[in-house]
Amino acid sequence: MLSPSFTAKPYRAPMLTEPMPTMRDSNPIPLASRPLAIEARGLVKRFDKTLAVDGIDISVPEGAIYGILGPNGAGKTTTLRMLLGIIDPDEGVRRVFGHDRPHEIARLIGYLPEERGLYPSMKCDEAIAFLGALRGRPLAEGRARGRELLGKHGMGHAGDRQIRQLSKGMAQTVQLLGTLVHRPRLVVLDEPFSGLDAINQGKLELLIRDLAAEGATVIFSTHVIHHAERLCDEVAIIAGGRVPYAGSVDVARDRIPAQVRLETARADGRWRAALPGDARHDARDSGSHFWYFPLPESGTEALLRALIEGEAGVLSLSIERAGLHDAFVAIAGEAAARALEENKDEARR
């Protein structure tokens, strides 16, 4: 249920004619200081007797790239649809640009659903114009904007081609451009990388970064961790319809100590006191010794000082920060992580 202490901050919704502010410039506004594009508290959704979403809280600052990360069936799509007003929550409140009825400001939003769908007989520029018309843009303006977008994304030659004549990746690009034709301030992408080859995935990553650089807020769901790790300022990890973690990618990764790989010429000495008692030791035929352990709380400098003063004979030292995958396992559990990997393998087939 929504906490009685929850109140929305005063917010003036942007007009459709206002220019989109650029936030990722040489003096960017910190995320914590920006107004919220999306604010949701206590979202619950049931389908018959199935509890699909169980009390989700999400806050997305304007201009952020925000990822909703979790395996198939975790509740990602249901959450996005509630945030956009496509379906209503059974409990809880969500606001988009301060509005608690997101469908009333649909012209500010671009939405790419997981289920792709374009009319096969439509030409590319007409398909983009049609999607723009659904957001209130005149067809003539949509056609011109469609040709502009196609040219910008290397598909200028395809404007007069029918959707049925395109490859799967090209058709998906056309639908994505149709999502952007009306210059939305909020772009919501449900599993946007699904079905794209590596080249088109890279192009989509660049497009997402460009949208954020222009001031748009981008929120996307994915079951592929490396996309979220490379792109996102913040993520919400969803498992079993709940959010065990929502916040910055860096904070999630820092939940797990960095891992140290140390190579020494000596096997023992007073320097060993600086290593954790459970440090893993691997002796090599070359005479060197490898040690693997979490970075002690005292930090890197204290560790180095102890090794040097203790004459460990340091041959190499590397410190690797935990990745988002490791953080996901620690936060959501091994079962959810295995489900993510299974989803990724299925997507490759």
Secondary structure as UniProt FT lines:
FT   TURN            4..5
FT   TURN            16..17
FT   HELIX           31..33
FT   STRAND          36..47
FT   TURN            48..49
FT   STRAND          50..61
FT   TURN            62..63
FT   STRAND          65..69
FT   TURN            72..73
FT   HELIX           76..84
FT   STRAND          91..96
FT   TURN            97..98
FT   HELIX           102..108
FT   STRAND          109..112
FT   TURN            120..121
FT   HELIX           124..133
FT   TURN            134..136
FT   HELIX           139..152
FT   TURN            153..154
FT   HELIX           156..158
FT   TURN            159..160
FT   HELIX           163..165
FT   HELIX           168..180
FT   TURN            181..182
FT   STRAND          186..190
FT   TURN            192..195
FT   HELIX           198..213
FT   TURN            214..215
FT   STRAND          217..222
FT   HELIX           225..231
FT   STRAND          234..239
FT   TURN            240..241
FT   STRAND          242..248
FT   HELIX           249..253
FT   TURN            254..255
FT   STRAND          259..264
FT   HELIX           270..274
FT   TURN            277..278
FT   STRAND          280..283
FT   TURN            285..286
FT   STRAND          289..294
FT   TURN            297..298
FT   HELIX           300..309
FT   TURN            310..311
FT   STRAND          314..320
FT   HELIX           324..332
FT   HELIX           334..348
//
